[in-house]
Structure formats: C-alpha cells, structure tokens
C-alpha cells in the first residue's frame, strides 16, 4: 500500500516540476530525467553546472539537491517559510498547484545579485532562527545517521578494552550507512523521548533494509556496534545498541573449550586486556576493598563468614597475578565452567530443552550462516537456526508429523538470505553476547567503533575523573 502511495506522490511532484520547467522556458521532460534534470535546474537558478558532480557523493548530495530545489522555487517567487516547508513536505500538492497558477511566473536566476536586488526579500528574525535551527537539525541528523555517531559505554562487558564511561565515535561509513528503516523519529532520540518518555518514533512509514556502499567489510575481531537481536518489540533500527567484538564472520565455525575460543579450528585472538572471573578465598580480614577500587577491579560477589572471606573478581591475567600475591589470599583460582556445568542464570544458546546443554565456556562447534549458505534441517540444526529462519528472515516455520515446513511448504533444507555474525565481549564472564542469544544478522549492524574521544571515571576524584590517557585512543 505504501509503495502505491509513494508512487502517486512521486508522479505528482514530477508533474509539478514538468509544469514549472515549461514556465521557465525549458522542455517539461527535462525535469524528470535524473541528474540531467538537476543540471538544467542549476542553469535555471544560476548555480555552477559542475555542482551536479556532488550529487554522486553520499550525504553531500542531499544538501546540493535541496540547495538547487529551494532556489528553484525561489525563482518563482516562493520564499516564505511555509512555501519552503510545503515544497519539501508535500511537493506533490504545491508544485502542480504552482505550475497551474497563471500568477506564478519564472522570475530569473535566483542565486544572482541581480535577482536579489530586483526582488529584495528580508527575512524576519524568527525566520532566520527557524532556518538556522532546521538546517542544524537536518545536518546533525544526517551526520549522525549516515557518517558518525557518539556512543557511551554503560557496562563492563568489554573491559578492559573499553571501560565504563568511555565515549566513542562509531563510523557508519566503514561498513556502509544503513538507510533508516523507521525514518519518522524525533531528532537525536534513539527510541525514547527525552524527559517525557514514550516512543520517539512512528511506525507509520517503514523502509525495507538497505545499506549504502561502505569502505570495507566487517573484519574478524573488529569492535562493532549493533542493535540487540533479541529485542523484537521495537523496529530493528530502534532496538538497544550493543557493542562487542566480532569473533565469527559469515561462514566461520566457532567453538569454545574451557574458555578458550576457536575459529575454524584455530585458537582465536585473545586481547591482552581480556578478563575472566577469579574466585578468591582469604583470611578473615578479607581483601582491601579500597585497593581493589584503586585498581578498578570489579567485585562481582562478596561473602564474608567467620574465619574466611570469599570473593568473585573480574580481572585481567596481569591483575590476577597481583591479587594472587597478596598476603591475605589463601586460595585463588580462575573460574572456568566444565562442559557439564550450567552457566550462571541460564543455559547458553540455543537453550536446548534436553540433551547436551552448552555453557558460556564450552559450546559449539557452530557454523555462522552466510548469505547463500544452505543448511540441512534436522533435529541438530533446527535449534541453532530456527530463530534466524523465522524471526530474522521473516518466514513461518513449524514442525509437523512428516517434517519441517517453511511458509507452509515442506522443506528439508534452507538457504540463508543474509550474512550473520558471532559477537562476544572481552569480559568473558560478564558479557551478554552471542553465547546467550546467537547470531547477529547483517541488518542489525550499526557501525564500527573507531576511537574514544572522552573517558569519564565515576570513581575518580577532581581531575582524575577524566581518564586523560584514553582521550582520542584508537579502538583495536
């Protein structure tokens, strides 16, 4: 239905341009030819015709197009605020109306000094402010949506690679900017209105997934921002943003054995700042909590009983070696789950109801789907891929007495339409990641984390609240 409405609106706008081009002494058909129509428009408003080159540059082309377009209607004397707004919001109404109006005439090259002297127009103070605010909002929204966006790290799932309080710039260009799928939204709000709460977007218009060309494909071990796949209550581009390391690319086989990650059968990259849990038992006096705070070691659990202290700490290997040497420590071991152990809280993906249950330190091997890859459907593969087939790729899926049915057609295999990724946090025992909810589809990918532009330590004092050594630090 929306495609029909969009087509009718487009035809109406092009018809209006056709009429206005004829009023300006040009052929009507010239208005509807892409690129050439803007070349002619540049002539009609007095802009250099070479400006059409900018129409091939993403983001810049939007500003060039609207400069030509708004100056074009100015050439017909349409310079008031409501006329500009109407020309942008409802061109299919006002352009044919102006084209049919005998009082609307082409006045000349609207960007030239001669035109401005012959047809002077002074904007009110309110109009000046309105134009400035609208331009700033549009420019910032385009930059945020298509070029680069700022994010803040709220949790410790990427410690110590990324710290709580790090402010990042995330590039949309590296992997290609995603065209907004829910374009009607309040500026600068992700999914919730500031102050008042409630939805900051409307689902009146939904755009199918489309990604513009980027500079690169996602590389293994890139730090990636993506929309949380398990959150199905909101549209894809309005779901919570997560940041993890991409450890599995489309087509990779990923597994984990006693907390050691393997990709395609080979030991995977381990960040030097990689963290896991350590269980520490101490003398009755326990650990020095201020010392732990000074080292910024996260304390997950503390149990103090008569005669003993018990702690669960998130630490790097280097930090663990320091704590292990403290005099009060009686026993010290890394917490690694065995294959038969259950992960704290819940089982790992795919949450088998029976049989072997994976956990956060032992899972797989699991094949990450690639676009065009065909998987045979059976009792072993269906638990792994049913969600992707049904939720992410939009099919109906059910098991009947005589087999599996996809979109009510019996099937013994399925060919994937999208690429998928396996994301994990560097803080392996304190990260909600693919081990808990599986694959990340390509349409959920937001961008690549580039560098921290600011880092705020809530436990610091005065100037030490800013982590100066992390400002403009690249993310690896």
C-alpha positions as CSV (number, residue, x, y, z in Angstrom):
1,X,0.0,0.0,0.0
2,X,2.8,2.4,0.9
3,X,4.5,1.8,-2.4
4,X,1.4,2.8,-4.2
5,X,1.0,6.0,-2.2
6,X,4.7,6.8,-2.7
7,X,4.4,6.2,-6.5
8,X,1.4,8.5,-6.7
9,X,3.2,11.2,-4.7
10,X,6.3,11.0,-6.8
11,X,4.3,11.2,-10.0
12,X,2.5,14.3,-8.6
13,X,5.8,16.0,-7.7
14,X,7.4,15.3,-11.1
15,X,4.3,16.6,-12.9
16,X,4.6,19.8,-10.9
17,X,8.2,20.1,-11.9
18,X,7.3,19.4,-15.5
19,X,4.9,22.4,-15.5
20,X,7.4,24.7,-13.8
21,X,10.2,23.8,-16.2
22,X,7.9,24.7,-19.0
23,X,7.1,28.1,-17.4
24,X,10.9,28.7,-17.2
25,X,11.3,28.1,-21.0
26,X,12.5,24.6,-20.8
27,X,11.1,21.3,-22.0
28,X,8.9,19.6,-19.4
29,X,10.6,16.2,-19.9
30,X,13.9,17.7,-18.8
31,X,12.5,17.9,-15.2
32,X,12.1,14.1,-14.9
33,X,15.5,12.9,-16.2
34,X,17.7,12.1,-13.2
35,X,20.9,14.1,-13.0
36,X,20.2,15.9,-16.2
37,X,17.1,17.5,-14.6
38,X,19.4,18.9,-11.8
39,X,21.9,20.1,-14.4
40,X,19.1,22.1,-16.0
41,X,17.9,23.3,-12.6
42,X,21.4,24.6,-11.8
43,X,21.1,26.7,-15.0
44,X,17.7,28.0,-14.0
45,X,18.9,29.2,-10.6
46,X,22.4,30.4,-11.5
47,X,24.5,27.7,-9.8
48,X,27.6,26.3,-11.5
49,X,26.5,23.3,-13.6
50,X,29.6,21.4,-12.4
51,X,27.8,21.2,-9.0
52,X,26.0,18.1,-10.3
53,X,29.2,16.1,-9.6
54,X,28.4,16.5,-5.9
55,X,25.2,14.6,-6.5
56,X,27.3,11.4,-6.6
57,X,28.7,12.0,-3.1
58,X,26.6,10.4,-0.3
59,X,25.3,12.9,2.2
60,X,26.7,15.9,0.3
61,X,24.3,15.2,-2.5
62,X,21.3,15.8,-0.1
63,X,22.5,19.3,0.6
64,X,23.2,20.0,-3.0
65,X,19.9,18.7,-4.1
66,X,17.9,20.9,-1.7
67,X,20.0,23.9,-2.4
68,X,19.1,23.6,-6.1
69,X,15.5,22.7,-5.3
70,X,14.7,25.5,-2.9
71,X,16.5,28.1,-5.0
72,X,14.4,26.8,-7.9
73,X,11.1,27.6,-6.2
74,X,12.6,30.9,-5.1
75,X,13.0,31.7,-8.8
76,X,9.2,31.6,-8.9
77,X,8.8,34.0,-6.0
78,X,8.2,31.3,-3.4
79,X,10.4,32.4,-0.5
80,X,8.2,32.4,2.6
81,X,8.8,29.8,5.3
82,X,5.5,27.9,4.7
83,X,6.2,27.7,1.0
84,X,9.6,26.2,1.6
85,X,8.3,23.8,4.1
86,X,5.4,22.8,1.8
87,X,7.8,22.3,-1.1
88,X,9.8,19.8,1.0
89,X,7.0,18.0,2.8
90,X,4.1,18.0,0.2
91,X,5.7,18.7,-3.2
92,X,3.1,16.5,-4.9
93,X,0.5,19.1,-3.9
94,X,2.1,22.5,-4.1
95,X,4.3,22.0,-7.2
96,X,1.3,21.1,-9.5
97,X,-0.7,23.9,-7.9
98,X,2.0,26.5,-8.6
99,X,2.5,25.0,-12.1
100,X,-1.2,25.6,-12.9
101,X,-1.4,29.0,-11.3
102,X,-1.1,31.7,-14.1
103,X,0.1,34.2,-11.5
104,X,3.2,32.2,-10.7
105,X,5.9,33.1,-13.2
106,X,9.6,32.4,-13.6
107,X,11.5,35.5,-12.4
108,X,15.1,34.6,-13.2
109,X,18.3,33.3,-11.7
110,X,17.5,33.3,-8.0
111,X,21.1,33.0,-6.7
112,X,22.5,36.0,-8.5
113,X,23.0,39.5,-7.1
114,X,20.8,41.0,-9.9
115,X,17.9,38.8,-8.8
116,X,18.3,39.8,-5.1
117,X,18.4,43.5,-6.0
118,X,15.4,43.3,-8.3
119,X,13.4,41.1,-5.9
120,X,14.5,42.0,-2.4
121,X,13.3,39.9,0.4
122,X,14.2,40.4,4.1
123,X,13.7,37.5,6.5
124,X,12.2,38.2,9.9
125,X,14.3,37.4,13.0
126,X,12.0,34.4,13.7
127,X,12.6,33.1,10.1
128,X,16.3,33.5,10.5
129,X,16.3,31.5,13.7
130,X,13.9,28.9,12.2
131,X,16.1,28.4,9.2
132,X,19.2,28.1,11.3
133,X,17.6,25.6,13.7
134,X,16.2,23.5,10.9
135,X,19.5,23.4,9.0
136,X,21.4,22.5,12.1
137,X,18.9,19.7,13.0
138,X,18.9,18.3,9.5
139,X,22.7,18.5,9.1
140,X,23.3,16.9,12.5
141,X,20.7,14.2,11.9
142,X,22.3,13.3,8.5
143,X,25.8,13.2,10.1
144,X,24.5,11.1,13.0
145,X,22.5,8.8,10.7
146,X,25.0,8.3,7.8
147,X,28.5,9.4,8.9
148,X,29.5,9.1,12.5
149,X,27.7,8.9,15.9
150,X,28.7,9.2,19.5
151,X,28.1,6.4,22.0
152,X,28.8,5.8,25.7
153,X,29.9,2.5,27.2
154,X,27.4,1.8,30.0
155,X,28.5,-1.7,31.2
156,X,31.7,-3.6,31.7
157,X,31.2,-6.3,29.1
158,X,34.2,-5.1,27.0
159,X,36.6,-4.5,30.0
160,X,39.4,-3.7,29.8
161,X,39.4,-3.0,26.1
162,X,36.6,-0.5,26.6
163,X,35.8,0.9,30.0
164,X,32.5,2.0,31.6
165,X,32.3,5.7,30.9
166,X,34.2,5.7,27.6
167,X,32.6,7.9,25.0
168,X,33.2,6.6,21.5
169,X,32.8,7.7,17.9
170,X,31.3,5.0,15.8
171,X,31.6,5.2,12.0
172,X,28.6,4.4,9.8
173,X,30.8,4.8,6.7
174,X,33.2,1.9,7.2
175,X,30.6,-0.9,6.7
176,X,28.2,1.4,4.7
177,X,25.5,3.6,6.3
178,X,22.2,1.8,6.8
179,X,19.2,3.6,5.3
180,X,16.8,4.5,8.2
181,X,14.1,1.8,8.4
182,X,12.0,3.9,10.7
183,X,12.5,7.4,9.3
184,X,9.8,9.2,11.2
185,X,11.5,9.9,14.5
186,X,12.2,12.7,17.0
187,X,15.7,14.3,16.2
188,X,18.6,12.9,18.3
189,X,16.4,10.5,20.3
190,X,17.1,6.8,19.7
191,X,13.8,5.2,20.8
192,X,12.5,7.0,23.8
193,X,11.5,10.7,24.2
194,X,13.8,12.7,26.5
195,X,12.2,13.9,29.7
196,X,8.6,12.9,28.8
197,X,9.4,9.3,28.0
198,X,7.3,7.4,25.4
199,X,8.1,6.4,21.9
200,X,10.4,8.8,20.0
201,X,9.5,7.3,16.6
202,X,6.5,6.4,14.5
203,X,6.0,3.2,12.5
204,X,3.6,4.9,10.1
205,X,6.4,4.6,7.4
206,X,8.7,1.5,7.3
207,X,11.5,1.2,4.8
208,X,13.0,-2.2,3.8
209,X,16.6,-2.9,4.9
210,X,19.1,-1.2,2.6
211,X,22.7,-0.4,3.2
212,X,24.8,2.0,1.1
213,X,28.3,1.0,-0.1
214,X,31.0,1.2,2.6
215,X,34.7,1.3,2.7
216,X,35.2,-2.3,4.0
217,X,33.5,-5.5,5.1
218,X,33.4,-6.4,8.7
219,X,36.7,-8.0,9.7
220,X,37.2,-10.7,12.3
221,X,37.9,-9.1,15.7
222,X,36.5,-5.7,14.8
223,X,34.7,-3.9,17.6
224,X,31.2,-3.5,16.3
225,X,28.0,-1.6,17.4
226,X,24.8,-3.4,16.5
227,X,21.1,-3.5,17.5
228,X,20.2,-6.1,20.1
229,X,18.7,-9.0,18.2
230,X,16.6,-10.5,20.9
231,X,14.6,-7.2,21.4
232,X,11.7,-7.8,18.9
233,X,9.3,-5.3,20.5
234,X,10.8,-2.4,18.6
235,X,11.8,-1.9,14.9
236,X,15.3,-3.1,14.2
237,X,17.0,0.3,14.0
238,X,15.3,1.4,17.2
239,X,16.5,-1.5,19.3
240,X,19.1,-1.0,22.0
241,X,22.7,-0.5,20.8
242,X,25.2,-3.2,21.9
243,X,29.0,-3.1,21.4
244,X,31.0,-6.3,21.2
245,X,33.9,-7.9,19.3
246,X,33.1,-9.8,16.1
247,X,34.8,-13.1,16.6
248,X,32.9,-15.0,13.9
249,X,32.3,-14.0,10.3
250,X,29.7,-15.4,7.9
251,X,30.8,-19.0,7.1
252,X,33.1,-19.3,10.1
253,X,32.9,-22.3,12.5
254,X,33.1,-21.0,16.1
255,X,33.6,-23.1,19.3
256,X,34.8,-22.7,22.8
257,X,36.5,-25.2,25.1
258,X,37.1,-24.4,28.7
259,X,37.0,-20.6,28.0
260,X,39.4,-20.9,25.0
261,X,37.8,-19.6,21.8
262,X,38.4,-21.4,18.5
263,X,37.6,-20.1,15.0
264,X,37.7,-22.6,12.1
265,X,39.6,-25.0,14.4
266,X,42.4,-22.5,15.2
267,X,42.9,-20.7,18.6
268,X,41.3,-17.2,18.3
269,X,42.8,-13.8,19.0
270,X,42.8,-13.0,22.7
271,X,43.0,-9.4,23.7
272,X,45.8,-8.6,26.2
273,X,43.1,-6.9,28.3
274,X,40.8,-10.0,28.2
275,X,39.0,-10.5,31.6
276,X,37.5,-13.6,33.3
277,X,36.3,-14.4,36.8
278,X,38.5,-15.4,39.6
279,X,37.4,-17.0,42.9
280,X,39.4,-15.7,45.8
281,X,39.3,-17.1,49.4
282,X,41.1,-15.0,52.1
283,X,42.0,-14.7,55.7
284,X,39.1,-13.4,58.0
285,X,40.1,-9.8,57.4
286,X,39.4,-10.3,53.7
287,X,40.7,-8.1,50.8
288,X,41.4,-4.4,51.0
289,X,38.3,-3.0,49.1
290,X,39.9,0.4,48.7
291,X,42.9,-1.3,47.0
292,X,40.5,-3.1,44.6
293,X,38.7,0.1,43.9
294,X,42.0,1.9,43.2
295,X,42.9,-0.9,40.7
296,X,39.3,-0.6,39.3
297,X,38.7,-4.3,39.7
298,X,35.1,-5.2,39.5
299,X,33.8,-7.2,42.5
300,X,31.0,-9.4,41.5
301,X,30.3,-11.2,44.7
302,X,31.4,-10.9,48.4
303,X,30.7,-13.4,51.1
304,X,32.3,-13.0,54.5
305,X,31.8,-15.7,57.1
306,X,33.6,-16.3,60.4
307,X,37.1,-17.4,59.6
308,X,37.0,-16.8,55.8
309,X,36.4,-14.3,53.1
310,X,35.0,-15.3,49.6
311,X,35.2,-13.1,46.5
312,X,34.4,-13.3,42.8
313,X,36.5,-10.8,40.9
314,X,36.6,-9.8,37.2
315,X,40.3,-9.3,36.3
316,X,42.9,-9.5,33.5
317,X,45.7,-12.0,33.8
318,X,48.1,-9.3,34.9
319,X,45.8,-8.0,37.6
320,X,45.1,-11.6,38.8
321,X,48.9,-12.2,39.3
322,X,49.0,-9.1,41.5
323,X,46.0,-10.1,43.7
324,X,47.2,-13.6,44.0
325,X,50.4,-12.4,45.6
326,X,48.6,-10.5,48.4
327,X,49.3,-11.9,51.9
328,X,45.6,-12.3,52.9
329,X,44.9,-14.6,49.9
330,X,44.5,-18.3,51.0
331,X,43.3,-19.8,47.7
332,X,43.0,-18.4,44.2
333,X,41.6,-20.0,41.0
334,X,40.2,-18.9,37.7
335,X,36.5,-19.7,37.4
336,X,36.1,-21.9,34.3
337,X,33.0,-23.9,33.6
338,X,33.3,-27.5,32.6
339,X,31.2,-28.9,29.7
340,X,28.7,-30.4,32.1
341,X,28.3,-27.2,34.2
342,X,25.4,-24.8,33.7
343,X,26.2,-21.1,33.1
344,X,25.0,-18.8,35.9
345,X,21.5,-17.6,35.3
346,X,20.6,-19.5,32.2
347,X,21.9,-22.0,29.7
348,X,23.8,-20.8,26.7
349,X,22.3,-20.5,23.1
350,X,20.4,-22.4,21.7
351,X,18.8,-23.3,25.1
352,X,18.2,-26.9,24.4
353,X,15.3,-28.4,26.3
354,X,17.1,-31.7,26.6
355,X,20.3,-33.5,25.7
356,X,23.7,-31.6,25.8
357,X,23.5,-28.1,27.2
358,X,26.2,-25.6,26.2
359,X,27.5,-23.0,28.6
360,X,29.5,-19.8,28.3
361,X,32.9,-21.5,28.4
362,X,32.0,-24.6,26.3
363,X,29.9,-24.5,23.2
364,X,29.9,-25.5,19.5
365,X,31.2,-26.1,17.0
366,X,28.6,-23.9,15.4
367,X,28.5,-22.7,11.8
368,X,27.8,-19.0,11.3
369,X,25.3,-18.6,8.4
370,X,26.5,-16.8,5.3
371,X,24.2,-15.4,2.6
372,X,23.6,-18.2,0.1
373,X,24.6,-21.0,2.5
374,X,22.2,-23.9,2.7
375,X,21.7,-25.9,5.9
376,X,20.1,-29.3,6.1
377,X,17.2,-29.2,8.6
378,X,17.2,-31.9,11.2
379,X,17.0,-32.3,15.0
380,X,20.5,-31.0,15.5
381,X,20.4,-27.9,13.2
382,X,16.9,-26.7,13.8
383,X,17.5,-25.5,17.4
384,X,20.5,-23.5,16.1
385,X,18.9,-21.9,13.0
386,X,15.2,-21.8,13.6
387,X,15.2,-18.3,15.1
388,X,17.2,-16.9,12.2
389,X,14.9,-18.5,9.6
390,X,11.7,-17.4,11.3
391,X,12.5,-14.1,13.1
392,X,15.4,-12.5,11.2
393,X,14.4,-13.7,7.7
394,X,10.7,-13.4,8.1
395,X,9.5,-16.9,7.3
396,X,6.9,-19.1,9.0
397,X,8.5,-22.2,10.4
398,X,6.8,-25.2,12.0
399,X,7.5,-28.9,12.7
400,X,4.8,-31.3,11.7
401,X,4.5,-35.0,11.9
402,X,6.0,-35.6,8.5
403,X,8.8,-33.0,8.7
404,X,9.6,-29.3,8.7
405,X,7.5,-26.6,6.8
406,X,8.7,-23.2,5.8
407,X,6.0,-20.8,4.6
408,X,3.7,-23.9,4.6
409,X,5.9,-25.7,2.1
410,X,7.7,-28.9,3.2
411,X,11.5,-28.4,3.3
412,X,14.5,-30.4,4.3
413,X,16.9,-27.5,3.9
414,X,17.1,-23.7,4.0
415,X,19.2,-21.2,2.1
416,X,20.0,-18.0,4.0
417,X,19.2,-14.6,2.6
418,X,21.6,-12.6,4.9
419,X,25.0,-12.7,6.4
420,X,25.3,-13.3,10.1
421,X,28.0,-12.6,12.8
422,X,29.1,-14.0,16.1
423,X,29.7,-11.3,18.7
424,X,31.4,-11.7,22.1
425,X,32.5,-9.3,24.9
426,X,36.2,-9.2,26.0
427,X,35.0,-9.6,29.6
428,X,34.0,-13.2,29.0
429,X,32.2,-13.9,32.3
430,X,30.4,-10.6,32.4
431,X,29.0,-10.2,28.9
432,X,25.6,-10.7,27.4
433,X,26.6,-11.7,23.9
434,X,26.1,-14.4,21.1
435,X,26.6,-17.1,23.6
436,X,23.3,-16.1,25.2
437,X,21.2,-15.2,22.1
438,X,23.0,-16.5,19.0
439,X,23.7,-14.8,15.7
440,X,23.6,-11.1,14.8
441,X,22.0,-10.5,11.3
442,X,23.6,-8.1,8.9
443,X,20.6,-5.7,9.0
444,X,21.3,-5.2,12.8
445,X,24.8,-3.8,12.2
446,X,25.2,-0.1,13.0
447,X,28.8,0.7,12.6
448,X,32.5,0.3,13.5
449,X,33.9,1.7,16.8
450,X,36.8,4.0,15.9
451,X,38.2,5.8,19.0
452,X,37.3,7.2,22.4
453,X,37.0,10.9,22.4
454,X,36.4,11.2,26.1
455,X,36.5,8.8,29.1
456,X,34.8,9.5,32.5
457,X,35.8,7.6,35.6
458,X,32.9,7.8,38.1
459,X,35.2,6.6,40.9
460,X,37.9,9.2,40.2
461,X,38.3,12.5,42.1
462,X,38.6,16.0,40.6
463,X,40.8,15.9,37.5
464,X,41.3,12.2,37.8
465,X,37.6,11.7,36.9
466,X,38.8,12.1,33.3
467,X,41.0,9.3,32.0
468,X,43.4,11.5,30.1
469,X,45.3,8.6,28.6
470,X,42.2,7.4,26.8
471,X,41.2,10.6,25.0
472,X,41.4,10.0,21.2
473,X,42.7,6.5,21.8
474,X,42.0,4.2,18.9
475,X,40.0,1.0,19.4
476,X,41.7,-2.2,18.3
